[in-house]
Amino acid sequence: MKKMGKILIFAVILGVFFTFPAFTQEEWTRPDLQNIYMEHLRNEGYVPSIDIDGDIQFKVSGDNYFIIIDEKDVQFFQIYMGFSLGSINPEEAFTAANFSNRRSKVAKISISPDGNIASITVEMILNNPRDFEPIFARALSLIRNAEGIFRSHLKDISVASKSGVFSDYDSDAM
């Protein structure tokens, strides 16, 4: 009976430990999230708007970026940007994306199934939606870095395929 009492006390303590954070979390609506993101972007000098999906759109160096809003998972934070690949060979784009993903922190590149669009995302879990503020500039920098690695490797693949010479650096391109 003593053992059962200890187990019951442990279960109650464990239950309180795991349910307490749920009681203290704020309720966030889509407009709340839109407002905190829009306010921060304006304070940083961007001109944000709300797109047709209710996400936040803004430009950086002429490129469109989006903060994706998911009011069902307010701890999830995502910045997205995409661009057309034009006439780039889809296989080379997939190879360059994989290369960049292995060398980039946090930012990841994906290629659309038809091979026409590349998208770069930074995704993370935050305790509070406002926790994005101190990491926002770094997140944008990580996206640009991943894009630079991607574009540089595409160029290397193109040069190597035209010359027919692949180095060890390019071995994952084959």
ZIFEN-V847128 format. One record per pair of residues at least 12 apart in sequence whose C-alpha atoms are under 7 Angstrom apart, sorted by the first residue. I is the first residue (numbers start at 1). GAP is how many residues later the second one is. D is the distance in Angstrom with one decimal. If there is no record, write none. Layout:
BEGIN
i->I gap->GAP d->D
i->I gap->GAP d->D
END
This chain:
BEGIN
i->28 gap->43 d->6.7
i->29 gap->42 d->5.9
i->30 gap->41 d->5.5
i->34 gap->22 d->6.8
i->46 gap->12 d->6.6
i->55 gap->12 d->5.9
i->55 gap->13 d->5.1
i->55 gap->14 d->5.4
i->56 gap->12 d->6.7
i->64 gap->17 d->6.2
i->65 gap->14 d->6.9
i->65 gap->15 d->5.6
i->65 gap->16 d->4.6
i->66 gap->13 d->5.6
i->66 gap->14 d->5.1
i->66 gap->15 d->6.3
i->67 gap->12 d->4.5
i->67 gap->13 d->6.4
i->74 gap->55 d->6.2
i->75 gap->50 d->5.2
i->75 gap->51 d->4.8
i->75 gap->52 d->5.8
i->75 gap->53 d->6.1
i->75 gap->54 d->6.0
i->76 gap->48 d->5.9
i->76 gap->49 d->4.7
i->76 gap->50 d->6.4
i->77 gap->46 d->5.6
i->77 gap->47 d->5.3
i->77 gap->48 d->6.1
i->77 gap->49 d->6.9
i->78 gap->43 d->6.7
i->78 gap->44 d->5.5
i->78 gap->45 d->4.4
i->78 gap->46 d->6.6
i->79 gap->42 d->5.6
i->79 gap->43 d->5.3
i->79 gap->44 d->6.7
i->80 gap->39 d->6.9
i->80 gap->40 d->5.8
i->80 gap->41 d->4.5
i->80 gap->42 d->6.7
i->81 gap->38 d->5.6
i->81 gap->39 d->5.4
i->81 gap->40 d->6.6
i->82 gap->35 d->6.8
i->82 gap->36 d->5.5
i->82 gap->37 d->4.0
i->82 gap->38 d->6.1
i->83 gap->34 d->5.7
i->83 gap->35 d->5.5
i->83 gap->36 d->6.4
i->84 gap->32 d->5.9
i->84 gap->33 d->4.6
i->84 gap->34 d->6.4
i->85 gap->31 d->5.2
i->85 gap->32 d->5.4
i->85 gap->33 d->6.5
i->86 gap->30 d->6.5
i->90 gap->25 d->4.7
i->92 gap->62 d->6.6
i->92 gap->65 d->7.0
i->93 gap->61 d->6.7
i->94 gap->17 d->6.4
i->95 gap->78 d->5.5
i->96 gap->54 d->5.2
i->96 gap->57 d->5.5
i->96 gap->58 d->5.6
i->97 gap->12 d->5.5
i->97 gap->13 d->6.5
i->97 gap->53 d->5.8
i->100 gap->46 d->5.9
i->100 gap->49 d->5.4
i->100 gap->50 d->5.2
i->104 gap->42 d->5.7
i->105 gap->37 d->6.9
i->106 gap->16 d->5.9
i->107 gap->13 d->6.5
i->107 gap->14 d->5.4
i->107 gap->15 d->4.6
i->107 gap->35 d->5.8
i->107 gap->36 d->5.5
i->107 gap->39 d->6.3
i->108 gap->12 d->5.5
i->108 gap->13 d->5.5
i->108 gap->14 d->6.6
i->109 gap->12 d->6.6
i->120 gap->23 d->6.4
i->121 gap->22 d->6.9
i->122 gap->17 d->6.5
i->122 gap->21 d->6.9
i->157 gap->16 d->6.9
END
